[in-house]
Amino acid sequence: MTSTTGTAQHEPPRPEPLKIVVVGSVAAGTSAAAKARRNTETARITVYERDHDISYSGCGLPYFAGGEVKSIDELTPRNAAWFKDRYDVDVRTGHEVTAVDAATRTVTVRDLATETTFEDTYDELILATGVRSVVPPLPGVDLPGVFTVRSPSDARAIRDWVETRQVRRAVVVGAGYIGLEMTEQLAERGIEVTLVEALEHAMPRMDADMSARVDAELRRNDVDLRLAARVAAVEGDDTRVTGVRVGSADDGDPAAAYLVPADLVIVAVGVRPNLELAQRAGVSIGPTGAIAVDRQGRTDVPHVWAVGDVAQSFNLITGEPAWVPLGSTANKMGRIAGDAITGGTLEHRGILGTSIVRVFGLAVAQTGLTEDQARAAGYDVEVLHNIKPDRPEYLGGKPLLIKAVADRASGRLLGAQAIGASGADKRIDVLATAITYGADVADLFHLDLAYSPTYATTKDPVHYTGMALDNAIRGRAPLITPAELERERSAGEKVQVVDVRSAADRAKGFVDGSVHIPLAELRSRSGELDPAALTVTYCNKGVTGNAGQNVLRNLGFEHVHNLSGGNKNYQAWAAAQ
């Protein structure tokens, strides 16, 4: 969120009542209106919304479209009458604001039911116009049976199509949050789903070695995943879609594309801010493509504010402008602007892009910088892949993988990604909190986290994450990722890789080129190794590999690294290459 110049309004108090106009009534707009009302009873607050649904859970739409949520009313619990009764806020649905005159502080509004136009005045204007789905200009993209997922109307239409058209095969275009959620929901209904993603992996916001796990989970659930692929055209007739032509993402020749039959197509390739009204008002657009605002939501046009998905934020770690459209951020930004307009002092503190999505049996979560983002920002990073059960296995614990990224120079935690059947939500929130308050990785071990074997292990995966990263940064137990290992080997350096597992574990798979010396034999057989060469120890997940690392370091080996995440992580990384 960049500061804007000339936006603070140091003016004499205006006579009451203050007149606030809000454009948009989903998370940010209604939050702004509600907070403004809580601060003052005298303001006149009007919200204009061109749709008919307000204050809805946009993130829940795929689950209604797929049938997991039974009634749309569960996602749209509040209507205009509720806001009038509760907050004395006049919400006018079916009304589109078409123009803003910042000089006279007027808006032009069209009543969509009567097609009549009128003007309204404001003292303060809040733009909460949100985003729209990106729809590529493809042949056939407007055929019946092709949908985006942005509003309750979209979700109703998808569900009606699925339930009345005997849908057996679907194509989902885009493997981000919405694409993954729709893929899961349609597959759970017994529909054959082909998921098409132009990039190399599903969930491309994550590092490739983590998103590869999402790829594997999709395929385990019989999703036909087409990566590095692009839709060339949609086929069908005036009554329905019949198929999608898919080709290589690097091949622009539609004739080379092959046909994937489909009775339903979901386009989920991303969203863009709805900027038309903001541009008519003359506000500046930031480098992210969203509206530039200060920490309270002011634009650089006096008395015009912007909040939610249409507005730019800033990265809490780097301070750079950032745009990650999430409902949680939209609610905060709306509340802050509503407070500031009515004399409050709340300020936005930035975002980490913390998010989580369910993909069949896995929760997939992240916060802060990925490894790639941290390196691009100039950090010298330490990377850990920590695989631990979310709770004891005797009470049903399942493996939880946490990838954590830290700054070697300061020890500061920069980001984390977590994937597991359970427990990812709790850990990512703890780690997001730690990052927010600038925690050093050593601080994680000292967190007093809740423990019971029904919920966690005595040393929580968060504790282990902090311990391992701290040891690596301080040079007590250096780590090496699979990618770093292979870079060292391809550079021609002498690297000896030592598998310290049992013979039974090694028989299930191993790192190519490794020597097998079980931990129990390592002291007596250490003479088989070169103490001056770069040595990498590994086990299944990392714990026994660390024990082997300690043995060799204590025996005088100069450069011993433990393979981050062990053989499990290495094999997943290798499969993704």
N, C-alpha and C positions, 0 to 999 in steps of 0.2 A: 504494500500500500504506500504509494508515493505521496509526499507532501505536495500540496498545490499552493501556489502563491496567490496572495490577495483574496483568500477565501474566508478568513476569520472575520466575523461580522461584529465589529465594535460600534454598535449604533445605540442611540437612545432607546429606552424601552418603548415599544409600540403599544398603542392602546389595545386592550383586550376587546373582543376575543381574538386570539391568534388563529389564523386560518391555515390549516395544513391540508394539502392535497397529496395523496399517495397514488401512484400509478402501478398497479400490480398487487395481487392479494394472495400470494402463496406464502412461503415461510418468512421472507424478509419484510414484505409490505405489511402483513398483519402484525408481525412482531413490532415494527416501528410504530404502527398506530396504537397498539395496546400499551406500549411503554410510554408514549406521549400522553395518553389518557391517564395512566397511573400517576404521572407527574403533575397534571393539571386537569381540573374539572371544567375550565372555562373555554378551552380551545375548541374550535369547530374542525372536526376531522372528517374528511371525505376520502374514500378509497374507490377508485375506478378500476374495473376489471372487465376485459373484453370477453372472457369466458364466463361460464355459469357456475363452475366449481371454485371454491375458495379454500385457503388454509388446508390444503390436502397434503397427504404424505406421498410426495412424488417417488420416494425410494421404495414405497410399497406397491407401486403400480404393476411391476412384473408378476408379483405374487397374486394379485387379483386376476390379471390377464391369464395366468396359468391355472387358476382355480384353487390355490392353497388358501387364499383369503376368500371367504364365501361371498361377502357382500361389499359392494363399493362404498356403502355407508360407513364401514369401518375405517376407510381411508379419508372420508370427507365428513368428519363428525360435526363441523361447524358451518353454519350458513350465514347469510347476511342478517337475518333476524336475530340470530344468537349474538353477533357482534353489536347490534344495536341495543339489545337488552343488557348485555354484559358491560359494554364499554361506551355506549352512546356514540358509536362510530357508524357513520352512514356509508355502507358498502353498496355500491351500485354496480351490479353485474350486468353483462351485456352492454357495457359502455366502453368504447375505445377512445383513448386520448390520441388524437391525430397530429397535434401541433402544440408547441410551446413558444410563447413570446416572453423571453426573459426580461425584456425591457419594461413591459407593462405588467409582468407577472400574471399572465393569463394562459389558460390551456383551452384548446378546442376539443370538444368531446362529441362523438357520434353515438347516438342511441341506435344500437344495431337492430332493435326490434321495430322501430318506426322509421329508421333511416333519416332521422332529423338530427341537426347539428346545433350545438349551443356552446357558449363560452362560459368558463368559470374562472374566478380569480383565486390567487393564493398569496399567502405571506411566505410560506416555505413549501417547496415542492420536493417530494421524494420519488425518485425513479427506482422502481423495483420490478423492472420489466423482464428479468430472468433471461432465459436462453431459448434457443430453438434448435431442433434436431438438424444436423447436417444431412442433406439428401443429395447424393451425387447425381449429376445430370446424365443418367444412364437411359438408354432406350428401354421403355417399358416400366420405368420405376413408378409410374402413376397408375399401373394396372390395379384392378380390384384384387385384394388379397395381399397387397404390399403395405406395410405399416411401419410407423415410428412409434416410440413409447415416451411421450412427454406429458400427457394429460390424462385425467380420468376418462375423457372421451375416447382417447386412443386405446386405453385399456379395455373399455367396454366393447369397442369395435373388434379388437383382437379376440376377446373371449367369445363374442357372438359368432365371429367367423369360425373359430375352432369348433364350437358346439353345434353349428348348423350346417357346416360344409363338409363334414366327415374328413377332416384333415388327417392324413396319414404321414405326410412328409413335409418338413419345413427346412428352410434355409435361413440362418441367422448371419447377418453381415456385420462383423465387428466383434472382437472378443474382449472388450472392456467390461465395466461393471454391468451395464444394462444387457449387453450381449450375453454375458455369462449367466446372468439371472434368468433371462428368457430361455436360454438353452436348457438350463436345469428344469425350469417349469414345464416346458414343452416335452422334454424327454420323460419326465415323471408321469406325464399323461399317456405315455406309450407311443408318442410321435417320433418317427425317425428324424433326427436332426443333423444337418450338415452345418458346421460352423466355419465361416470363411474369414480369415484374418490376413491383412496385407503384410503384417510384420512377421518376424521369425517365431514369435511365441504368443500364446494367449496372455492376457493380463500384462501388456507391454510396459505398463508403468513401473513394474518391478524389475529387478535385475534378472538377467536371462537364466542364471542358475537357480533362481526361485520360481520364475514363471514356468520353467520346464516341468515343475511338479504339477502345476495346474494343467498343462498339456496332458500329462500322464493320467490325471484324475478324470479328465474329460473322456479320454479314450477308454479308460476302465469302465466307464458308464455308457459305452457304445455310441458316443458322439463321433461322427465322421468329421474330424478336424482337418481342415485344409489351411495350412500355414504358408506364408509368402505367396498368397494367392489373392486375386482381385476379381471382383464381379465386372464382367464386360457388358452384360445386358440381362434384362428380365423378359421372359417370354410368356405369352398367354393370349387371351382374347378379351372381348368386351365384358365377359362375365366373371373371369377369374384368371389368376396366375397359374401357369403350368410348369415353369422351370426357370432356372437361373444359369446363365453361361458364365463359367469360371475359368480363368486363365492364370498364368504366372504373374506375380506382381511386377516382374521386370519385363514382361512382354506386353506391349501395347497393341498387339494385333488381335482384334475381336474374333477374327476368323480362326485363330488358334485355340480359342476357348472351347471347353467341353460343356455339355449340358448336364445339369443336376436337376432331376425332377423335383417339383415342389408344389404343394397346395397352399402354402403360406410363406411369406417372406417378411422377416423383421430386419429393418435397417437401423443399425445401432453403431454408426461409425463416429459418433461424437456430437458435440453441441457447440454453438457459438452464441455470444451475447447478443441480445436484441438491442441494437444500438441506434436504430433509426430515429427514435424520439430524442435520444440524447444528442445525436448529431444535429437535429433540428434546433435543439436548445443551445447549441454552440459549445458544449462541454468538450474537454480534451479527452482523448483516448490514450491510454497508457501503452507501454511496449508489449504488454501481454495481449492486446486487442480488446481488453475490457476498459471500463471507464476509470480514469485516474481520480482517486479521492484521497483526502487526508485521513488521519486516524479516527475521525468521528464521522466520516462519510460525506464531507463537503466536496463538491466538484470545484472547478475554477470559475464557475459562473455563480455569482452571488445568489443565495437563497435556493439553489438547486443542489440536491443531495442524491447520492446513488448508493444502493445497498444490495446485497445478495449476489446472485450469480452474474449479474450484469456488471458488477464492480470489481475492480482490481484489489488484491490484498498484497501482503508482502511476506517473504519467507522469514520465519522467526530466527533461523540460524544465520542465514547470509545477509538478511536485510534487503535482498533484491526483490523487485516486483514479482508477484506470483498470482496465478489464477488457477484455482482448483475448485470448481463449482460443486459444493456439498451443502446439504440442508443444514448441517450443524453450524457451518460458517455463516450461512445466510441468516439464520436466527440471531446469531450474535451481532452481526452487522446491523440488522434492523433494530434491535434493541438499543444499540449504542447511538444510532442516529436519532431515534425517537427520544432518547434521553437528552442528547446534546441540543436538539431543537427547543426543548422545553427547559433549558438552563442547567442540565446535568453536566457531569465531568467525565463520564465513561469514555474510554478510548480503546480502540482495537489494538491488540498486542501481537498480531501476526498469526500465521498458520504453519502447521507442519504437514498438512495434507494427510492427516491420519484417517485411515479408511479400513473397512473390512467388508468382505463379501463371502457368502456361502457358495461353494461349488460342490454340489452333491455331498460327499462325506467330509469335505474339508472346509475349515474356515481359513480365509486368506486375508492377511492383515498387513498393514505397513504404516510407518510414521517417519517423519524426518527425511533425510537425504538417503538415497540409495548409494551403493558403492560407486556406480557410474557418475551420479550427480556430484558426490563428494569429490571425486577425482577431478571432474570438470571444473569444480569451484576452487581447485588449487590445494586441497587438503592432502597431506601425506597420511594415508589411512591405514589403520589396522582393521582386519576383517576376521570375524569369527562366525563359524557355522556350529551352533550348539544344538545337539539332538538329545533331548531328555524326555522322559514321560511327564505328562502334565500332572499326574498324581501317581501314587504307587501302583504297580501293575497288578498287585493282589486285589486292588479295588477297581480294576478296569482301566488303569492308566494307558494312554495311547501315546505314541511318539509325537513330540512337538519340536519342530525345527525353528530355531530363531537365528536369523542372520543379523548380526549387529556390526555397525560401522562406527569407528572412533577415530579421533584426531590424535595421531602419535605425539605431536608436539605438546598439546595441552592435556591430553587424556580425556577430553570432552566427548561424550556420547553424541553422535551426529544423526544416527538413524537406525531403524530396525525393521525387519520384515519377519513375519511369523506365519507358519503354515502347520495346521494339525487338525485332528478330528475334534479336539476340544481344548479349551484353555488358551487359545490364541488371543481371544478378546481381552481377557484379564491381563495377560502379559504385555500386549501392545499398549494398553492404556497406562500401565505402570511405567513403561519405557517412554511413552509420550510425555507423561508428567515429569519424569526425570530430565528429559531433553528440555522441556519448557523452562525448568528452573536451573538449567546450565550444569547438570550433574556431571561430575567426573565418573569414569567407569568404576573407579574404586569405591564410589559411594553406593553402588548398587548392592554390594555385598552387605552393607550395613542397614539396608532397608528392613524395617520390622514388619514383614508381610504375614498375613494370616496363614496359619498352618493347621491343617487336619488332614489325615490320610484320605479322607473323602474328597478333598479339594486340591491338595498340593503335596509336594514332597518336602522333607524337612529343610533341605536347601533347595529353594525354588529355582526353576530354570532362569529366572531373572538374576538370582544370586550367582549361579554358575556363569552366566553371561558376563557379569561384572568381574568375577574372579579371573576368568580366562583372559579377558581383554586386558585387565590390569597386569597380569603376569606377562602377557605378550609385549605390551608397551614398555614395561620395565626391563625387558630382556631376560626374564627368568624362565619363560617358556614360549619362545617365538613360535608363531603360527605361519603356515603357508597354505594358500588356497590351491585348489586343483589347477586353476588357470595359471597361477604364478609358478607352480611346479613345472608345468609343461613349457612355459616360457623359458625357464632355466635350462630344461633339458634340450629344447630346440636351439638354444644359443650355443650348445656344444660344451657347456660346463660339465664337470664331473659331478654327478648327483647320484648318491646311493640311497635307494628307497628301501626301507626295512619294514616288512610286515611282521608285527609282533603278536599276531593272533594265533589261535590254535589251528591245527591242521584241518579240523572239521570246518572252521569258518573260512579258511583259505580256499577250501574245495568249492565253496559257493561263489567264488569270484574274487579277483585281486587286481591290484594296479599293475599294469604291464611293466615288465622290467624290474619288478621288486624282488628282493631276496627274502626268504622266509626264515626268520629266527624268532621262535616264540619267546615271549617275555621271560619265562622261567629259565630259558637257556641263554639269554642275552649277555649276562655277565661273563659266562664261561666261553662264549663264542665271539665276544667283541673283537678278538684278534683277527677275525675274518674281514673286518671293516677298516677303512682308511680313516683315521681320526682327524685328518686335515681336510677331508672332502666335505662338501655340503651334504648333510645327511637328513633324510626325512623319514620319521617314524609314523606308522599309522596302525589303527585297529579298525573296528567296525564303525564307531561313532566319534572317538577322540580321547576317551578317558584312559584306556590302556596304552594308546599311543603316547599320551603325555607321560605315563609311567616309564615307558621305554626311553623317551626323551630324557627324563631325569637320570636314568641309569647311565646313559652314554655321556651326558654332560658331566656327571660326577666322576666318570672314568677318564675325563680329559678331552673328550671330543669337542672341537672348537665351534662348529656350526651345525647345530641340531635343531631342526624345526619339526613341529607336529603338524600333520596334515589336517587342516580345518574340516571338521565334520567326518573325518575318517573315510573308510571305503564306501560307506553308504552315500556320502556326499560326492565323492569322486565319481562313482558310477552314474549318479544322476546327472552330474555335470557332463561326463563323457557322452551320455545318451543325447544330450541337448546340442552337441556340436554338429 
